[in-house]
Amino acid sequence: TTTREIQCRQDILSRVASESFVNGNKDEASIRSLVQQRLGKFSSHQDNFYIFLALYCAVKDDDNNTSHHKKWAPWIQSLPRTFPQFTTAEKECLPYYAKYAADFQDEKCQAFLSTAATLLGGCDQSLATWAFGAVKSRFWKAVDPTSGEGTSELVPIGDMFNHREPPNVAITHDEESGCVNFIYKGNGDNDDNDGKDLFITYGQPSNAHRFLATFGFVDVTMPYVWSNLAYPNNPFAADVPRMVFRAHDGHVSKIVWDAVLYALLQPTTTDPPSYTAQDHAKYKKHTLTVLKNHVTKELAELQSLRGKLEHLAGTGDTGKHPNIPLIRQYHDFLTQ
């Protein structure tokens, strides 16, 4: 929360100089080539890896009482000491997409640690795992103001903003000053936020699985939830951000109806058809059956997984599985 009342839109809340943060660009071609090779299937995450490496080295330097990364010390000390890591048993209590996301992060972590060990001649597994958890839950994608290319960056102070959709804080890059600005842009007319809480967006605001596996929390305020409908070679389903249900009442977005109808009719045209209200009315009985069956199946899976979770909670080994309450909250959000 803020310590002063914010009155003006476009109010600059914070400005962080470029020397205070790291991004994912690395100019040394030889290093990039080696990193790309070592990361394997995670080579497209190189920019993210360099942020992880910078933070790990900063923490390592701090532990060794060196001053090379002294500017990082106050921020590092402010970070959480632990980040959620799902055990194998906990992941067995997650539905497909959430488990996939959690497994993906675990594999990515191992690739990052292995690559760091190659570059540095070894690495502290515990510190490196902590650095990975810090970076994965606090970095964001941006456009490099110099090259115009996409990159990753982690901005101290900026990473402390919480998430909400829609956000009331925008992130901009000032090329002249070399700073990242955090600008208050105001709340919507129908927003019940009192103006004292500040939020940025972490992206993919309807993907509850990503928030759980990557950021380690359940966003119970998300206005829309991904439908979990995935159709190959379906132009409507390919627009994943819009394939959603409204969270508070389950309203189905039009593009979901379009995707289901397209899957049923399987048109041969290359361009996506423009389905009319009459088209949907004609096939409503069939598309409604598909959606009802899909939702019923999803809820049945969650109920089964909830049984697994409660069995795990009843084993008496909750100390070995600290994320049971978090997974329970995740189940509750998706089923309510």
Buried (B, 14 or more C-beta within 10 A) or exposed (E): EEEEEBEEEEBEBBBBEBEBBBBBBBEEEEBBEBBBEBBEEBBEBBBBBBBBBBBBBBBBBBEEEEEEBEEBBEBBEEBEEEBBBBBEBBBEBBBEBBBBBBBBBBEBBEBBBBBBBBBBEEBBEEBBBBBBBBBBBBBBEBEBBEEEEEBBBBBBBBBBBEBBBEBBBBBEBEEEEEBBBBBBEBBEEEEEEEBEEBBBBBEBBBBBBBBBBBBBBBBEEBBBBBBBBEBEEBBBBBBBEBBBBEBEEEEBBEBBBBBBBBBEBEEEEEEBBEBEEEBBEEBEEEBBEBBEEBBEEBEEBBEEBBEBBEEBBEEEEEEEBBBBEBBBBBBEBBEE
